[in-house]
Amino acid sequence: MMKITKQDTVAEVVAKNMGADHVFSKYKIDFCCGGGATLEAACKESNVEFEVLKKEIQEIANKISNDSKV
């Protein structure tokens, strides 16, 4: 899992964090065609706090990672 910053693009985060696509879908953030947007811009457009989005991505990525180790 990568360190997630506001300057990362949506596409970078999806590519490096399993499950991030589910979080982006939840907040209606386009991770396909709109993948070039920074997280800061995507959060602003979708009216979601960056820290909330980041936490959810990290939680789901950790869960998937832990589940795959069993």
TORZASE-650465 format. One record per residue: residue in one letter; x, y, z of N, C-alpha, C in turn. Coordinates in pm, 1 decimal. Each point is the difference from the previous one (the first is absolute). Last residue first. Example, Ala and Ser with C-alpha at 12.3 -4.5 7.8 and 13.67 -1.06 7.14 Angstrom:
<atoms>
[atom "S" [1285.0 -225.0 708.0] [82.0 119.0 6.0] [-77.0 109.0 73.0]]
[atom "A" [29.0 -572.0 -7.0] [-89.0 119.0 0.0] [90.0 120.0 0.0]]
</atoms>
This chain:
<atoms>
[atom "V" [-454.8 -1521.3 486.7] [-57.5 -112.8 74.6] [0.3 -124.2 -82.6]]
[atom "K" [130.3 445.7 -145.7] [107.5 -68.6 72.0] [-49.3 -125.6 71.4]]
[atom "S" [-281.7 315.8 -238.6] [76.4 -80.3 -95.2] [113.0 -78.1 66.0]]
[atom "D" [-275.6 306.8 245.9] [-80.2 -114.0 -41.9] [78.1 -91.6 -93.9]]
[atom "N" [196.8 410.4 137.7] [-7.1 -96.9 111.2] [-78.1 -124.4 -38.3]]
[atom "S" [16.1 354.6 -313.7] [134.9 -53.3 20.6] [0.5 -107.2 109.6]]
[atom "I" [-395.8 240.0 -74.0] [25.2 -90.4 -112.0] [136.6 -66.4 16.8]]
[atom "K" [-108.0 327.2 313.1] [-87.8 -115.5 16.4] [25.6 -101.7 -110.9]]
[atom "N" [224.7 413.0 -23.9] [52.5 -82.7 109.5] [-83.3 -126.1 17.7]]
[atom "A" [-152.0 318.0 -308.8] [123.9 -61.3 -50.0] [61.2 -90.5 107.0]]
[atom "I" [-376.0 255.3 117.9] [-38.5 -107.9 -90.1] [124.4 -70.6 -56.4]]
[atom "E" [72.0 372.7 283.8] [-69.5 -106.9 72.1] [-34.5 -116.2 -92.4]]
[atom "Q" [190.8 393.7 -184.9] [97.7 -74.7 78.8] [-65.8 -117.1 72.5]]
[atom "I" [-279.8 294.1 -235.7] [85.3 -73.1 -94.2] [100.1 -85.6 76.9]]
[atom "E" [-269.0 288.9 252.5] [-78.5 -110.7 -54.5] [81.7 -83.7 -98.0]]
[atom "K" [196.5 391.5 178.6] [-19.9 -100.1 104.8] [-75.3 -121.5 -54.2]]
[atom "K" [53.4 374.5 -285.5] [128.3 -67.0 24.2] [-16.6 -112.8 101.9]]
[atom "L" [-370.2 281.1 -77.5] [27.3 -84.1 -116.1] [126.5 -82.3 22.6]]
[atom "V" [-99.8 319.6 322.2] [-102.2 -105.5 3.8] [26.2 -99.4 -113.1]]
[atom "E" [264.5 388.3 13.8] [38.2 -92.9 107.5] [-99.5 -116.0 12.7]]
[atom "F" [-89.0 355.2 -313.3] [113.4 -82.7 -39.5] [33.0 -104.6 106.6]]
[atom "E" [-500.4 192.5 -55.4] [126.5 39.8 62.3] [110.1 -97.8 -40.5]]
[atom "V" [-430.5 115.4 -311.4] [41.3 -92.7 104.8] [134.6 47.2 55.1]]
[atom "N" [-283.8 154.1 -401.6] [-40.7 49.2 131.7] [26.3 -102.4 111.6]]
[atom "S" [109.5 1.5 -489.8] [-97.6 -95.3 54.4] [-46.6 34.8 140.4]]
[atom "E" [325.2 268.0 -231.6] [-110.1 -15.6 -95.2] [-110.5 -91.1 56.5]]
[atom "K" [399.2 55.8 246.8] [-71.6 127.1 -4.3] [-123.5 -13.2 -89.9]]
[atom "C" [293.6 -362.5 18.1] [-73.3 15.0 126.6] [-84.0 126.5 -0.7]]
[atom "A" [285.9 -74.8 -364.2] [-109.6 -96.2 -1.3] [-84.5 11.0 126.4]]
[atom "A" [394.9 260.6 -36.3] [-102.9 47.5 -92.5] [-121.6 -92.9 1.0]]
[atom "E" [371.1 -132.8 257.6] [-50.6 127.1 52.0] [-115.0 51.1 -86.4]]
[atom "L" [243.9 -377.8 -137.4] [-98.1 -31.4 103.9] [-60.8 127.0 57.0]]
[atom "T" [165.7 25.1 -500.0] [62.0 -22.5 130.8] [-109.1 -35.4 99.9]]
[atom "A" [-48.3 -117.2 -528.5] [-23.7 104.3 99.9] [74.8 -33.1 128.4]]
[atom "G" [-30.5 -286.0 -394.8] [111.2 94.1 1.6] [-15.1 110.9 103.1]]
[atom "G" [-331.7 -351.1 -107.6] [110.1 -45.4 82.8] [118.4 93.4 8.8]]
[atom "G" [-457.6 -22.9 -232.8] [39.7 113.0 82.6] [118.8 -31.3 89.0]]
[atom "C" [-191.3 -330.0 -288.3] [27.7 115.3 -87.3] [48.4 121.0 78.6]]
[atom "C" [-54.0 -372.4 287.4] [34.5 -48.5 -133.5] [40.4 118.9 -87.4]]
[atom "F" [-172.1 29.3 447.8] [137.8 -48.2 4.7] [44.6 -57.7 -133.6]]
[atom "D" [-388.9 349.5 239.4] [34.9 -72.4 -122.0] [146.9 -40.7 4.3]]
[atom "I" [-360.4 86.0 406.6] [123.8 55.4 -55.5] [42.0 -89.1 -116.8]]
[atom "K" [-383.3 -30.1 338.8] [-22.4 40.0 -139.7] [120.1 75.5 -58.1]]
[atom "Y" [-45.9 -230.0 436.7] [-6.9 146.1 -1.9] [-15.4 57.1 -141.5]]
[atom "K" [25.7 -472.2 69.3] [-89.4 44.0 106.2] [-21.5 151.2 -3.7]]
[atom "S" [325.3 -200.2 -282.9] [-137.2 -18.2 -49.0] [-101.6 51.1 101.5]]
[atom "F" [451.8 -5.3 125.2] [-25.0 105.1 -98.8] [-142.0 -10.7 -55.2]]
[atom "V" [140.0 -338.1 288.7] [-13.8 125.9 74.1] [-30.0 113.8 -96.8]]
[atom "H" [93.3 -420.0 -183.3] [-128.7 -4.7 71.1] [-25.5 130.6 75.5]]
[atom "D" [416.2 -66.3 -217.3] [-106.3 24.3 -97.2] [-138.3 -0.1 67.2]]
[atom "A" [395.8 -119.1 239.0] [-21.7 144.5 -9.1] [-113.3 33.0 -96.8]]
[atom "G" [193.0 -445.8 96.0] [-126.3 40.3 60.5] [-29.6 148.5 -9.2]]
[atom "M" [503.4 -152.8 -27.7] [-112.6 -88.8 -27.7] [-123.6 48.4 74.0]]
[atom "N" [423.6 285.6 -165.4] [-74.8 -32.0 121.7] [-121.9 -85.1 -34.4]]
[atom "K" [310.5 191.1 -327.6] [89.2 -46.2 106.9] [-70.7 -40.2 129.0]]
[atom "A" [-216.0 172.5 -411.2] [97.4 -98.7 -46.7] [80.4 -61.6 114.6]]
[atom "V" [-310.9 354.3 81.1] [-71.1 -122.2 -38.9] [99.0 -109.2 -38.4]]
[atom "V" [175.4 425.5 92.0] [-50.9 -61.3 122.3] [-72.3 -130.6 -31.8]]
[atom "E" [155.2 264.2 -358.3] [113.4 -54.1 76.6] [-48.9 -75.8 122.5]]
[atom "A" [-321.7 234.4 -258.4] [49.4 -120.0 -68.7] [116.0 -64.7 75.4]]
[atom "V" [-170.8 415.4 148.8] [-95.7 -106.0 27.5] [50.3 -130.9 -61.1]]
[atom "T" [375.2 348.8 121.4] [-116.2 -4.9 -88.7] [-88.7 -117.3 40.0]]
[atom "D" [322.2 302.6 333.6] [-7.9 -123.2 -78.1] [-120.9 7.0 -91.6]]
[atom "Q" [98.7 334.8 330.7] [54.5 22.8 -133.1] [0.6 -125.4 -87.1]]
[atom "K" [-136.3 14.5 465.9] [-96.8 76.7 -79.7] [47.1 18.9 -143.8]]
[atom "T" [177.8 -431.7 265.6] [3.9 144.6 19.8] [-103.6 66.6 -89.9]]
[atom "I" [170.9 -518.0 218.2] [-96.8 74.7 -79.9] [7.1 147.8 35.7]]
[atom "K" [330.7 -464.9 4.0] [-38.7 115.6 80.2] [-88.0 87.6 -89.1]]
[atom "M" [6.4 -524.5 -108.6] [78.1 123.3 -11.6] [-45.7 104.1 101.2]]
[atom "M" [-0.3 -565.1 -10.3] [-84.7 118.1 0.0] [89.0 124.1 0.0]]
</atoms>
